[in-house]
Amino acid sequence: MRYAYPALLTPEEEGGFSVSFPDVPEALTQGDDETEALDMARDALVAALSFYVDRGDALPAPSAVDGGRLVPVPALAAAKLALHAAKVEQGISNSELGRRLGKDEKEVRRLLDPTHGSRFEVLEAALAALGRQVVLEVDAAA
């Protein structure tokens, strides 16, 4: 899955822009200008998607961009979200994933937390343990 979600920027009467995500309604933010609003949008998106991880819920799939701006999830957070998605899809518990990785459940929770720093090679190994691989794609900045 490509971890980039369409965002809607709405000019506010008092100035600045509010940002919402049709696919992730929990992600709401604002900024004084478009640049700041989009910077804040990335943080709000990661925070909102972490709620899904915390609850053990499936992640919402990004819809096609329709009049909005595409906001990508940072690479490390995207790998963590992919790990969560594979875990949910396969019905694997944190304890089972930890057993497969030789890590305790607390380490697995940190590995799944999109807001926590982790080593990328550890995430790649965890994804491989669930039959997944990372394929990086780099696009021109919007």
N, CA, C and O atoms as a MOPAC input file, in Angstrom:
PM7 MOZYME 1SCF
protein

 N      0.84700 1    -1.18100 1     0.00000 1
 C      0.00000 1     0.00000 1     0.00000 1
 C      0.89000 1     1.24100 1     0.00000 1
 O      1.97300 1     1.24700 1     0.58600 1
 N      0.43300 1     2.24200 1    -0.64000 1
 C      1.12700 1     3.52300 1    -0.66600 1
 C      0.58000 1     4.36900 1     0.47300 1
 O     -0.62100 1     4.63400 1     0.52700 1
 N      1.44400 1     4.79400 1     1.37900 1
 C      1.02400 1     5.54000 1     2.56200 1
 C      1.09700 1     7.05100 1     2.30100 1
 O      1.97400 1     7.75300 1     2.80500 1
 N      0.15300 1     7.51100 1     1.50700 1
 C     -0.00900 1     8.93100 1     1.19500 1
 C     -1.50200 1     9.17900 1     1.07300 1
 O     -2.19700 1     8.48100 1     0.33500 1
 N     -1.99000 1    10.17200 1     1.79800 1
 C     -3.42300 1    10.41900 1     1.89500 1
 C     -3.77800 1    11.78800 1     1.34100 1
 O     -3.03200 1    12.74900 1     1.53200 1
 N     -4.92800 1    11.88700 1     0.64700 1
 C     -5.36300 1    13.19500 1     0.16100 1
 C     -5.84100 1    14.07600 1     1.31900 1
 O     -6.55000 1    13.62900 1     2.22000 1
 N     -5.42700 1    15.33700 1     1.25700 1
 C     -5.80500 1    16.31500 1     2.27700 1
 C     -6.55400 1    17.45600 1     1.59900 1
 O     -6.25700 1    17.83600 1     0.46600 1
 N     -7.51700 1    17.98300 1     2.31100 1
 C     -8.26600 1    19.13900 1     1.82200 1
 C     -7.84500 1    20.36400 1     2.60800 1
 O     -7.97100 1    20.39400 1     3.83200 1
 N     -7.34400 1    21.37800 1     1.90900 1
 C     -6.97300 1    22.65000 1     2.53000 1
 C     -8.12200 1    23.62700 1     2.33000 1
 O     -8.57300 1    23.85800 1     1.20800 1
 N     -8.58200 1    24.19000 1     3.42500 1
 C     -9.70100 1    25.12500 1     3.37600 1
 C     -9.24200 1    26.47900 1     3.92000 1
 O     -8.81500 1    26.56700 1     5.07100 1
 N     -9.32700 1    27.54100 1     3.10000 1
 C     -8.97500 1    28.87100 1     3.61300 1
 C     -9.93600 1    29.27400 1     4.73100 1
 O    -11.14400 1    29.05900 1     4.63200 1
 N     -9.39200 1    29.85400 1     5.78200 1
 C    -10.19500 1    30.29900 1     6.92000 1
 C    -10.43000 1    31.80200 1     6.82100 1
 O     -9.56800 1    32.54000 1     6.34500 1
 N    -11.59400 1    32.24900 1     7.27100 1
 C    -11.94500 1    33.67500 1     7.20600 1
 C    -10.93500 1    34.54500 1     7.93100 1
 O    -10.58500 1    35.62600 1     7.45700 1
 N    -10.46200 1    34.07200 1     9.08700 1
 C     -9.52200 1    34.86600 1     9.88700 1
 C     -8.07800 1    34.74200 1     9.39200 1
 O     -7.16100 1    35.31900 1     9.97700 1
 N     -7.88800 1    33.98300 1     8.30800 1
 C     -6.55900 1    33.77800 1     7.74600 1
 C     -6.06900 1    32.36100 1     7.98700 1
 O     -6.54400 1    31.67200 1     8.88900 1
 N     -5.13100 1    31.94300 1     7.18700 1
 C     -4.58600 1    30.60800 1     7.32100 1
 C     -5.46500 1    29.56800 1     6.65500 1
 O     -6.42100 1    29.88400 1     5.94600 1
 N     -5.11100 1    28.32500 1     6.90600 1
 C     -5.80900 1    27.20100 1     6.28200 1
 C     -6.05500 1    26.10800 1     7.31000 1
 O     -5.20800 1    25.83700 1     8.16100 1
 N     -7.22200 1    25.48700 1     7.22200 1
 C     -7.46800 1    24.27500 1     7.99200 1
 C     -7.23100 1    23.09900 1     7.04000 1
 O     -7.37000 1    23.22600 1     5.82400 1
 N     -6.87300 1    21.96400 1     7.62100 1
 C     -6.58700 1    20.77100 1     6.83100 1
 C     -7.38000 1    19.61000 1     7.40200 1
 O     -7.40900 1    19.39200 1     8.61300 1
 N     -8.02200 1    18.87200 1     6.51200 1
 C     -8.72700 1    17.65500 1     6.90900 1
 C     -8.38500 1    16.55200 1     5.91300 1
 O     -7.93000 1    16.80600 1     4.79800 1
 N     -8.62000 1    15.32500 1     6.35400 1
 C     -8.35200 1    14.14500 1     5.53700 1
 C     -9.64400 1    13.33700 1     5.41600 1
 O    -10.12700 1    12.81000 1     6.41800 1
 N    -10.20900 1    13.22900 1     4.22600 1
 C    -11.45300 1    12.47800 1     4.06600 1
 C    -11.34600 1    11.02400 1     4.55000 1
 O    -12.31700 1    10.47400 1     5.06900 1
 N    -10.18600 1    10.41000 1     4.38500 1
 C    -10.02200 1     9.00200 1     4.75000 1
 C     -9.65500 1     8.80100 1     6.21800 1
 O     -9.81000 1     7.70700 1     6.76000 1
 N     -9.16900 1     9.86100 1     6.85200 1
 C     -8.74400 1     9.78100 1     8.26000 1
 C     -9.37200 1    10.97800 1     8.97800 1
 O     -8.70400 1    11.98800 1     9.20300 1
 N    -10.64400 1    10.86800 1     9.33300 1
 C    -11.35200 1    12.02600 1     9.89000 1
 C    -10.77700 1    12.52100 1    11.22200 1
 O    -11.03900 1    13.65400 1    11.62700 1
 N    -10.00100 1    11.68400 1    11.89800 1
 C     -9.39300 1    12.09900 1    13.16900 1
 C     -8.25100 1    13.10700 1    12.95900 1
 O     -7.85900 1    13.79900 1    13.89900 1
 N     -7.72400 1    13.19100 1    11.74600 1
 C     -6.59200 1    14.07100 1    11.44400 1
 C     -7.09800 1    15.44200 1    11.00900 1
 O     -7.55200 1    15.62000 1     9.87900 1
 N     -7.01600 1    16.39100 1    11.90600 1
 C     -7.42300 1    17.77400 1    11.63000 1
 C     -6.32600 1    18.70000 1    12.14300 1
 O     -5.77700 1    18.47800 1    13.22200 1
 N     -6.01200 1    19.71900 1    11.38400 1
 C     -5.01000 1    20.68900 1    11.82600 1
 C     -5.19800 1    21.98500 1    11.05200 1
 O     -6.13800 1    22.12800 1    10.27000 1
 N     -4.29700 1    22.91500 1    11.28000 1
 C     -4.35400 1    24.20000 1    10.58200 1
 C     -2.96300 1    24.81500 1    10.55200 1
 O     -2.05500 1    24.37000 1    11.25500 1
 N     -2.81300 1    25.83400 1     9.73400 1
 C     -1.56100 1    26.56900 1     9.64800 1
 C     -1.79500 1    27.97300 1     9.14500 1
 O     -2.83900 1    28.27500 1     8.56600 1
 N     -0.81500 1    28.82900 1     9.37000 1
 C     -0.95100 1    30.23800 1     8.97200 1
 C     -0.90000 1    30.43100 1     7.46200 1
 O     -1.44900 1    31.39900 1     6.93600 1
 N     -0.23300 1    29.49600 1     6.75700 1
 C     -0.18200 1    29.53000 1     5.30000 1
 C     -0.19500 1    28.08900 1     4.80000 1
 O     -0.17500 1    27.15500 1     5.60200 1
 N     -0.23000 1    27.90100 1     3.48200 1
 C     -0.31300 1    26.54900 1     2.91600 1
 C      0.86500 1    25.68200 1     3.34000 1
 O      0.68400 1    24.51300 1     3.68300 1
 N      2.06300 1    26.24100 1     3.31900 1
 C      3.25500 1    25.47000 1     3.66500 1
 C      3.18400 1    24.97300 1     5.10400 1
 O      3.41200 1    23.79400 1     5.37300 1
 N      2.86800 1    25.87300 1     6.01900 1
 C      2.76600 1    25.47900 1     7.42300 1
 C      1.62600 1    24.48600 1     7.63000 1
 O      1.76500 1    23.52800 1     8.39000 1
 N      0.50200 1    24.71200 1     6.95900 1
 C     -0.64500 1    23.81600 1     7.09800 1
 C     -0.28600 1    22.39900 1     6.64100 1
 O     -0.67200 1    21.42600 1     7.28700 1
 N      0.44400 1    22.28000 1     5.53700 1
 C      0.83500 1    20.95700 1     5.04800 1
 C      1.87700 1    20.30200 1     5.94400 1
 O      1.86600 1    19.08300 1     6.11600 1
 N      2.78300 1    21.10200 1     6.52100 1
 C      3.74300 1    20.54900 1     7.49300 1
 C      3.00300 1    19.99700 1     8.70800 1
 O      3.30400 1    18.90400 1     9.18800 1
 N      2.04100 1    20.75900 1     9.19400 1
 C      1.24300 1    20.32800 1    10.34300 1
 C      0.38800 1    19.10600 1     9.97600 1
 O      0.13100 1    18.24100 1    10.81300 1
 N     -0.04000 1    19.05400 1     8.72400 1
 C     -0.89300 1    17.95400 1     8.26300 1
 C     -0.16800 1    16.61700 1     8.36100 1
 O     -0.77000 1    15.61000 1     8.73300 1
 N      1.10900 1    16.60200 1     8.03300 1
 C      1.87700 1    15.34400 1     8.14200 1
 C      1.88300 1    14.84400 1     9.56900 1
 O      1.65000 1    13.66200 1     9.82400 1
 N      2.15100 1    15.75000 1    10.50100 1
 C      2.17300 1    15.36400 1    11.91800 1
 C      0.79900 1    14.89100 1    12.39000 1
 O      0.69100 1    13.89800 1    13.11000 1
 N     -0.24600 1    15.60600 1    11.98100 1
 C     -1.61000 1    15.23300 1    12.38300 1
 C     -1.99500 1    13.87400 1    11.79700 1
 O     -2.66000 1    13.07400 1    12.45500 1
 N     -1.57900 1    13.62300 1    10.56900 1
 C     -1.88400 1    12.35200 1     9.91400 1
 C     -1.22300 1    11.19100 1    10.64500 1
 O     -1.86700 1    10.17600 1    10.90900 1
 N      0.06500 1    11.33500 1    10.97200 1
 C      0.77200 1    10.26600 1    11.69100 1
 C      0.14400 1    10.03900 1    13.06200 1
 O     -0.04800 1     8.89600 1    13.47500 1
 N     -0.17500 1    11.11300 1    13.76200 1
 C     -0.78900 1    10.98000 1    15.08300 1
 C     -2.13900 1    10.26400 1    14.97900 1
 O     -2.42800 1     9.37600 1    15.78000 1
 N     -2.95900 1    10.63900 1    14.00800 1
 C     -4.27500 1    10.01800 1    13.85600 1
 C     -4.15400 1     8.54200 1    13.47100 1
 O     -4.89900 1     7.70600 1    13.98100 1
 N     -3.22800 1     8.22200 1    12.58300 1
 C     -3.04900 1     6.81700 1    12.19600 1
 C     -2.51500 1     5.98300 1    13.35500 1
 O     -2.76000 1     4.77900 1    13.42700 1
 N     -1.78300 1     6.63200 1    14.26600 1
 C     -1.29500 1     5.89200 1    15.43300 1
 C     -2.45500 1     5.46300 1    16.33100 1
 O     -2.32900 1     4.47900 1    17.06000 1
 N     -3.58200 1     6.18000 1    16.29400 1
 C     -4.76400 1     5.76200 1    17.05800 1
 C     -5.25400 1     4.39600 1    16.57200 1
 O     -5.64100 1     3.54300 1    17.37100 1
 N     -5.23200 1     4.20000 1    15.24500 1
 C     -5.65100 1     2.91600 1    14.67900 1
 C     -4.72600 1     1.79800 1    15.15500 1
 O     -5.17900 1     0.70200 1    15.48600 1
 N     -3.43200 1     2.08400 1    15.18600 1
 C     -2.45600 1     1.10200 1    15.65400 1
 C     -2.71500 1     0.78400 1    17.12600 1
 O     -2.74600 1    -0.38400 1    17.51300 1
 N     -2.90000 1     1.81300 1    17.93900 1
 C     -3.14400 1     1.61800 1    19.37800 1
 C     -4.37000 1     0.73800 1    19.63100 1
 O     -4.37200 1    -0.08200 1    20.54900 1
 N     -5.41100 1     0.91200 1    18.81300 1
 C     -6.64100 1     0.13800 1    18.99000 1
 C     -6.56700 1    -1.24100 1    18.33200 1
 O     -7.41900 1    -2.09500 1    18.57700 1
 N     -5.54000 1    -1.45700 1    17.49300 1
 C     -5.43700 1    -2.72300 1    16.76100 1
 C     -6.38400 1    -2.79700 1    15.57600 1
 O     -6.70500 1    -3.88400 1    15.09600 1
 N     -6.83300 1    -1.63200 1    15.10300 1
 C     -7.77700 1    -1.57500 1    13.97800 1
 C     -7.04400 1    -1.55300 1    12.64500 1
 O     -5.88100 1    -1.16000 1    12.56200 1
 N     -7.74300 1    -1.98000 1    11.61200 1
 C     -7.21500 1    -1.86500 1    10.25500 1
 C     -7.07500 1    -0.39000 1     9.90300 1
 O     -7.87100 1     0.43800 1    10.34500 1
 N     -6.07400 1    -0.06900 1     9.11500 1
 C     -5.85700 1     1.31300 1     8.68100 1
 C     -6.79800 1     1.65800 1     7.53500 1
 O     -7.10900 1     0.79600 1     6.71300 1
 N     -7.25400 1     2.90200 1     7.46700 1
 C     -8.07100 1     3.29600 1     6.31900 1
 C     -7.20200 1     3.35600 1     5.06200 1
 O     -6.06000 1     3.81500 1     5.10100 1
 N     -7.75500 1     2.89400 1     3.97000 1
 C     -7.03300 1     2.95600 1     2.69200 1
 C     -7.14700 1     4.36300 1     2.13000 1
 O     -8.21400 1     4.97400 1     2.19100 1
 N     -6.05100 1     4.87900 1     1.58000 1
 C     -6.13700 1     6.21000 1     0.96800 1
 C     -6.95800 1     6.17500 1    -0.31700 1
 O     -6.82100 1     5.26700 1    -1.13700 1
 N     -7.80100 1     7.17100 1    -0.47100 1
 C     -8.57600 1     7.28500 1    -1.70200 1
 C     -7.77300 1     8.07000 1    -2.73600 1
 O     -6.68600 1     8.57000 1    -2.44800 1
 N     -8.32100 1     8.16500 1    -3.93000 1
 C     -7.67000 1     8.93900 1    -4.98600 1
 C     -7.72900 1    10.42500 1    -4.62400 1
 O     -8.66600 1    10.88300 1    -3.97200 1
 N     -6.72400 1    11.15300 1    -5.05500 1
 C     -6.69600 1    12.59500 1    -4.81200 1
 C     -7.74200 1    13.23500 1    -5.72700 1
 O     -7.70100 1    13.06700 1    -6.94600 1
 N     -8.66800 1    13.96300 1    -5.13000 1
 C     -9.72600 1    14.60200 1    -5.90800 1
 C     -9.85400 1    16.05300 1    -5.45000 1
 O    -10.66400 1    16.37000 1    -4.57900 1
 N     -9.05600 1    16.91600 1    -6.03600 1
 C     -9.11800 1    18.32600 1    -5.69100 1
 C     -8.34800 1    18.68100 1    -4.43300 1
 O     -8.38100 1    19.83300 1    -4.00000 1
 N     -7.65600 1    17.72300 1    -3.83500 1
 C     -6.87300 1    17.98700 1    -2.62300 1
 C     -5.39000 1    17.87100 1    -2.88600 1
 O     -4.94700 1    17.83100 1    -4.03400 1
 N     -4.63700 1    17.81900 1    -1.82200 1
 C     -3.18800 1    17.66000 1    -1.89600 1
 C     -2.82300 1    16.32200 1    -1.28100 1
 O     -3.41300 1    15.92300 1    -0.27800 1
 N     -1.87200 1    15.63200 1    -1.85900 1
 C     -1.43000 1    14.35300 1    -1.34500 1
 C     -0.39400 1    14.58000 1    -0.25400 1
 O      0.61100 1    15.25600 1    -0.47300 1
 N     -0.64400 1    14.01100 1     0.92600 1
 C      0.27700 1    14.15100 1     2.05600 1
 C      0.86600 1    12.76900 1     2.35900 1
 O      0.15900 1    11.87800 1     2.83000 1
 N      2.16400 1    12.59700 1     2.08600 1
 C      2.78300 1    11.30300 1     2.36000 1
 C      3.13900 1    11.15900 1     3.83900 1
 O      3.49200 1    12.13000 1     4.50700 1
 N      3.03900 1     9.93700 1     4.32600 1
 C      3.49100 1     9.61300 1     5.67200 1
 C      5.01400 1     9.45800 1     5.58600 1
 O      5.49900 1     8.85200 1     4.63100 1
 N      5.78400 1     9.98200 1     6.54600 1
 C      7.24300 1     9.80200 1     6.51400 1
 C      7.61300 1     8.31400 1     6.41400 1
 O      6.89000 1     7.45600 1     6.92000 1
 N      8.72800 1     8.02000 1     5.76700 1
 C      9.11800 1     6.64600 1     5.44900 1
 C      9.14600 1     5.72400 1     6.67000 1
 O      8.63100 1     4.60800 1     6.60200 1
 N      9.72800 1     6.16000 1     7.76900 1
 C      9.80500 1     5.30800 1     8.94900 1
 C      8.40400 1     4.98200 1     9.47600 1
 O      8.10800 1     3.83100 1     9.79500 1
 N      7.55600 1     5.99200 1     9.56500 1
 C      6.18000 1     5.77900 1    10.02800 1
 C      5.42000 1     4.88300 1     9.05700 1
 O      4.62500 1     4.04600 1     9.48600 1
 N      5.65100 1     5.04500 1     7.75500 1
 C      4.97600 1     4.20900 1     6.76000 1
 C      5.36600 1     2.74400 1     6.92900 1
 O      4.51500 1     1.86100 1     6.81300 1
 N      6.63700 1     2.47800 1     7.19900 1
 C      7.07600 1     1.09500 1     7.42300 1
 C      6.40800 1     0.51800 1     8.66300 1
 O      6.02300 1    -0.65100 1     8.67100 1
 N      6.26600 1     1.32200 1     9.70600 1
 C      5.59800 1     0.87000 1    10.92900 1
 C      4.11500 1     0.59800 1    10.66000 1
 O      3.56300 1    -0.38200 1    11.16100 1
 N      3.47900 1     1.45400 1     9.88000 1
 C      2.07800 1     1.24600 1     9.53200 1
 C      1.90900 1    -0.01700 1     8.68000 1
 O      0.93500 1    -0.75200 1     8.83800 1
 N      2.85100 1    -0.25900 1     7.79000 1
 C      2.81000 1    -1.48000 1     6.97100 1
 C      2.95800 1    -2.71800 1     7.85000 1
 O      2.31000 1    -3.73500 1     7.60500 1
 N      3.80400 1    -2.63600 1     8.86400 1
 C      3.96700 1    -3.75100 1     9.79800 1
 C      2.65600 1    -3.99400 1    10.54600 1
 O      2.21800 1    -5.13600 1    10.68800 1
 N      2.04500 1    -2.92800 1    11.01600 1
 C      0.75500 1    -3.05000 1    11.69900 1
 C     -0.28200 1    -3.67100 1    10.77100 1
 O     -1.00800 1    -4.57900 1    11.17600 1
 N     -0.36200 1    -3.19100 1     9.52800 1
 C     -1.35100 1    -3.69600 1     8.57500 1
 C     -1.15000 1    -5.19400 1     8.32300 1
 O     -2.12400 1    -5.94600 1     8.26500 1
 N      0.09000 1    -5.62700 1     8.17600 1
 C      0.36900 1    -7.04600 1     7.95600 1
 C     -0.01200 1    -7.86800 1     9.18100 1
 O     -0.54900 1    -8.96800 1     9.05500 1
 N      0.26500 1    -7.33700 1    10.35200 1
 C     -0.06700 1    -8.01500 1    11.60700 1
 C     -1.57600 1    -8.19100 1    11.73500 1
 O     -2.04700 1    -9.27200 1    12.08900 1
 N     -2.33900 1    -7.13100 1    11.44800 1
 C     -3.80200 1    -7.18600 1    11.52800 1
 C     -4.35000 1    -8.16000 1    10.48400 1
 O     -5.21200 1    -8.98500 1    10.78500 1
 N     -3.84500 1    -8.05500 1     9.26600 1
 C     -4.30700 1    -8.91700 1     8.17000 1
 C     -4.10300 1   -10.39700 1     8.50000 1
 O     -4.94300 1   -11.23400 1     8.16900 1
 N     -2.98800 1   -10.71300 1     9.15100 1
 C     -2.67000 1   -12.10700 1     9.45900 1
 C     -3.18400 1   -12.55800 1    10.82200 1
 O     -3.03700 1   -13.72400 1    11.18800 1
 N     -3.78200 1   -11.64300 1    11.56900 1
 C     -4.31700 1   -11.99000 1    12.87900 1
 C     -3.24000 1   -12.34400 1    13.89300 1
 O     -3.43900 1   -13.19900 1    14.75600 1
 N     -2.10100 1   -11.67700 1    13.78000 1
 C     -0.95400 1   -11.94600 1    14.65000 1
 C     -1.00300 1   -10.99400 1    15.84900 1
 O     -1.24100 1    -9.79900 1    15.67700 1
 N     -0.78400 1   -11.50000 1    17.03400 1
 C     -0.72300 1   -10.65000 1    18.23100 1
 C      0.66700 1   -10.04900 1    18.36700 1
 O      1.61800 1   -10.49700 1    17.72700 1
 N      0.77000 1    -9.02600 1    19.20900 1
 C      2.08400 1    -8.44800 1    19.49800 1
 C      3.01000 1    -9.50400 1    20.09900 1
 O      4.19800 1    -9.54700 1    19.78000 1
 N      2.47300 1   -10.34100 1    20.95600 1
 C      3.28800 1   -11.39200 1    21.59000 1
 C      3.81500 1   -12.37700 1    20.55600 1
 O      4.97400 1   -12.78800 1    20.62100 1
 N      2.96600 1   -12.75800 1    19.60200 1
 C      3.40700 1   -13.68900 1    18.55700 1
 C      4.46400 1   -13.04300 1    17.67000 1
 O      5.44800 1   -13.68700 1    17.30700 1
 N      4.26500 1   -11.78400 1    17.32200 1
 C      5.27200 1   -11.09500 1    16.51700 1
 C      6.58500 1   -11.02000 1    17.28600 1
 O      7.65400 1   -11.23300 1    16.71500 1
 N      6.50700 1   -10.71600 1    18.58500 1
 C      7.70500 1   -10.69100 1    19.41200 1
 C      8.41400 1   -12.02600 1    19.43900 1
 O      9.64200 1   -12.08100 1    19.36900 1
 N      7.65100 1   -13.10800 1    19.54000 1
 C      8.24800 1   -14.44800 1    19.53700 1
 C      9.00400 1   -14.68600 1    18.23000 1
 O     10.11800 1   -15.20900 1    18.23600 1
 N      8.39500 1   -14.30100 1    17.12300 1
 C      9.03100 1   -14.49300 1    15.80900 1
 C     10.30100 1   -13.66500 1    15.66400 1
 O     11.23100 1   -14.05700 1    14.96000 1
 N     10.33200 1   -12.51600 1    16.33500 1
 C     11.48000 1   -11.60700 1    16.21500 1
 C     12.50000 1   -11.77300 1    17.34100 1
 O     13.58100 1   -11.18700 1    17.29900 1
 N     12.14900 1   -12.57300 1    18.34500 1
 C     13.03300 1   -12.70900 1    19.50600 1
 C     13.04600 1   -11.45300 1    20.36300 1
 O     14.06600 1   -11.10000 1    20.95400 1
 N     11.89200 1   -10.77800 1    20.42400 1
 C     11.77000 1    -9.53800 1    21.20200 1
 C     10.57800 1    -9.66800 1    22.14500 1
 O      9.66100 1   -10.45400 1    21.90500 1
 N     10.60700 1    -8.88000 1    23.22500 1
 C      9.45100 1    -8.92900 1    24.12300 1
 C      8.33300 1    -8.02700 1    23.58900 1
 O      8.53700 1    -7.23000 1    22.67400 1
 N      7.16100 1    -8.17600 1    24.18000 1
 C      5.97900 1    -7.47400 1    23.70500 1
 C      6.12200 1    -5.95400 1    23.80100 1
 O      5.58600 1    -5.22900 1    22.96200 1
 N      6.82900 1    -5.47500 1    24.80100 1
 C      7.04800 1    -4.03300 1    24.95500 1
 C      7.87400 1    -3.49200 1    23.78000 1
 O      7.58500 1    -2.41100 1    23.26800 1
 N      8.88800 1    -4.23000 1    23.35600 1
 C      9.69500 1    -3.81500 1    22.20300 1
 C      8.85200 1    -3.79600 1    20.93000 1
 O      9.01500 1    -2.91800 1    20.08200 1
 N      7.95600 1    -4.76400 1    20.80400 1
 C      7.08500 1    -4.82100 1    19.63100 1
 C      6.15700 1    -3.61400 1    19.60900 1
 O      5.93900 1    -3.02600 1    18.55000 1
 N      5.60600 1    -3.23400 1    20.76200 1
 C      4.73300 1    -2.04900 1    20.81800 1
 C      5.47900 1    -0.80100 1    20.35000 1
 O      4.92500 1     0.01400 1    19.61200 1
 N      6.74400 1    -0.64800 1    20.78100 1
 C      7.54100 1     0.50500 1    20.34000 1
 C      7.80900 1     0.41800 1    18.83900 1
 O      7.79000 1     1.43000 1    18.13800 1
 N      8.05800 1    -0.79700 1    18.35200 1
 C      8.32600 1    -0.98100 1    16.93300 1
 C      7.10900 1    -0.60700 1    16.08200 1
 O      7.25900 1    -0.13500 1    14.95500 1
 N      5.92400 1    -0.81400 1    16.61300 1
 C      4.69300 1    -0.49800 1    15.89200 1
 C      4.26500 1     0.95600 1    16.04400 1
 O      3.43800 1     1.42800 1    15.26400 1
 N      4.79100 1     1.66800 1    17.00600 1
 C      4.37900 1     3.05000 1    17.28500 1
 C      4.93900 1     3.99300 1    16.21800 1
 O      6.15100 1     4.20100 1    16.16200 1
 N      4.07200 1     4.57200 1    15.36400 1
 C      4.55600 1     5.45600 1    14.29100 1
 C      5.26500 1     6.71100 1    14.79200 1
 O      5.98200 1     7.35500 1    14.02500 1
 N      5.08200 1     7.07200 1    16.06100 1
 C      5.71300 1     8.28100 1    16.58500 1
 C      7.02000 1     7.98300 1    17.32100 1
 O      7.69300 1     8.90500 1    17.78100 1
 N      7.38300 1     6.71200 1    17.43600 1
 C      8.60200 1     6.31400 1    18.15200 1
 C      9.70400 1     6.01500 1    17.14300 1
 O      9.45200 1     5.36200 1    16.13000 1
 N     10.92200 1     6.48300 1    17.40700 1
 C     12.04700 1     6.21100 1    16.52500 1
 C     12.47200 1     4.74800 1    16.61300 1
 O     12.54600 1     4.18400 1    17.70500 1
 N     12.74700 1     4.14700 1    15.48500 1
 C     13.22700 1     2.76900 1    15.41600 1
 C     14.24600 1     2.68000 1    14.29100 1
 O     14.27300 1     3.52100 1    13.39300 1
 N     15.07500 1     1.66300 1    14.35000 1
 C     16.02600 1     1.44100 1    13.26100 1
 C     15.28100 1     0.79800 1    12.08800 1
 O     14.52100 1    -0.15400 1    12.26000 1
 N     15.51600 1     1.33900 1    10.90200 1
 C     14.78400 1     0.88900 1     9.72300 1
 C     15.05200 1    -0.58000 1     9.43100 1
 O     14.14500 1    -1.29900 1     9.01200 1
 N     16.29300 1    -1.04300 1     9.64800 1
 C     16.60700 1    -2.43600 1     9.35200 1
 C     15.85500 1    -3.40500 1    10.27600 1
 O     15.58100 1    -4.54200 1     9.89100 1
 N     15.52600 1    -2.95900 1    11.47800 1
 C     14.71800 1    -3.78700 1    12.38400 1
 C     13.29300 1    -3.90200 1    11.84300 1
 O     12.68500 1    -4.97100 1    11.89300 1
 N     12.77000 1    -2.79300 1    11.32700 1
 C     11.43200 1    -2.81900 1    10.72000 1
 C     11.41200 1    -3.71800 1     9.48700 1
 O     10.45700 1    -4.46800 1     9.28300 1
 N     12.44900 1    -3.64800 1     8.67100 1
 C     12.51700 1    -4.51900 1     7.49200 1
 C     12.52800 1    -5.98800 1     7.90300 1
 O     11.87400 1    -6.81300 1     7.26700 1
 N     13.26600 1    -6.32000 1     8.96100 1
 C     13.30400 1    -7.70300 1     9.45300 1
 C     11.93500 1    -8.12700 1     9.97400 1
 O     11.50500 1    -9.25500 1     9.73700 1
 N     11.25100 1    -7.23600 1    10.67900 1
 C      9.91800 1    -7.55000 1    11.19700 1
 C      8.92700 1    -7.75700 1    10.05400 1
 O      8.10900 1    -8.67600 1    10.09400 1
 N      9.00400 1    -6.90000 1     9.04000 1
 C      8.13400 1    -7.07000 1     7.88100 1
 C      8.43500 1    -8.38600 1     7.16200 1
 O      7.51500 1    -9.07800 1     6.72600 1
 N      9.70200 1    -8.72700 1     7.04100 1
 C     10.08200 1    -9.99200 1     6.39900 1
 C      9.52300 1   -11.17900 1     7.17700 1
 O      9.12600 1   -12.18000 1     6.58100 1
 N      9.49100 1   -11.07300 1     8.50200 1
 C      8.93700 1   -12.15300 1     9.33100 1
 C      7.44800 1   -12.36400 1     9.05600 1
 O      6.90200 1   -13.42300 1     9.36500 1
 N      6.79400 1   -11.35900 1     8.47700 1
 C      5.38100 1   -11.46300 1     8.11700 1
 C      5.19100 1   -11.56500 1     6.60300 1
 O      4.09100 1   -11.36200 1     6.08900 1
 N      6.27500 1   -11.88000 1     5.90100 1
 C      6.17700 1   -12.08500 1     4.46100 1
 C      6.04600 1   -10.81600 1     3.64200 1
 O      5.48100 1   -10.83600 1     2.54800 1
 N      6.56100 1    -9.71500 1     4.15900 1
 C      6.48300 1    -8.42500 1     3.46000 1
 C      7.88900 1    -7.88700 1     3.20000 1
 O      8.85400 1    -8.28800 1     3.85100 1
 N      7.98400 1    -6.97600 1     2.23800 1
 C      9.23500 1    -6.29300 1     1.97500 1
 C      8.96700 1    -4.82400 1     1.69600 1
 O      7.88100 1    -4.45100 1     1.25100 1
 N      9.96400 1    -3.99900 1     1.96300 1
 C      9.85400 1    -2.56700 1     1.71300 1
 C     10.34700 1    -2.29200 1     0.28800 1
 O     11.42300 1    -2.74200 1    -0.10600 1
 N      9.55600 1    -1.55700 1    -0.46500 1
 C      9.95500 1    -1.07800 1    -1.77800 1
 C      9.77900 1     0.43900 1    -1.72800 1
 O      8.65900 1     0.94100 1    -1.62500 1
 N     10.88600 1     1.15600 1    -1.80200 1
 C     10.85200 1     2.60400 1    -1.66100 1
 C     10.59800 1     3.27700 1    -3.00800 1
 O     11.20600 1     2.92000 1    -4.01700 1
 N      9.70600 1     4.23800 1    -3.01000 1
 C      9.40000 1     5.01200 1    -4.20200 1
 C      9.59500 1     6.48200 1    -3.86900 1
 O      9.09900 1     6.96000 1    -2.84900 1
 N     10.30200 1     7.19000 1    -4.70900 1
 C     10.54200 1     8.61900 1    -4.48100 1
 C      9.91200 1     9.38700 1    -5.62600 1
 O     10.21100 1     9.13500 1    -6.79300 1
 N      9.02500 1    10.34100 1    -5.28300 1
 C      8.34300 1    11.17000 1    -6.27400 1
 C      8.85600 1    12.60300 1    -6.15700 1
 O      9.47100 1    12.98100 1    -5.15900 1
 N      8.59500 1    13.37600 1    -7.17800 1
 C      8.90200 1    14.79500 1    -7.13300 1
 C      8.01600 1    15.45300 1    -6.08100 1
 O      6.85700 1    15.07400 1    -5.91100 1
 N      8.56000 1    16.43100 1    -5.38100 1
 C      7.78300 1    17.14300 1    -4.34800 1
 C      6.66200 1    17.91600 1    -5.01000 1
 O      6.81100 1    18.44100 1    -6.11300 1
 N      5.53600 1    17.97500 1    -4.31500 1
 C      4.37000 1    18.69900 1    -4.85000 1
 C      4.50900 1    20.17300 1    -4.64000 1
 O      3.62500 1    20.93800 1    -5.02500 1

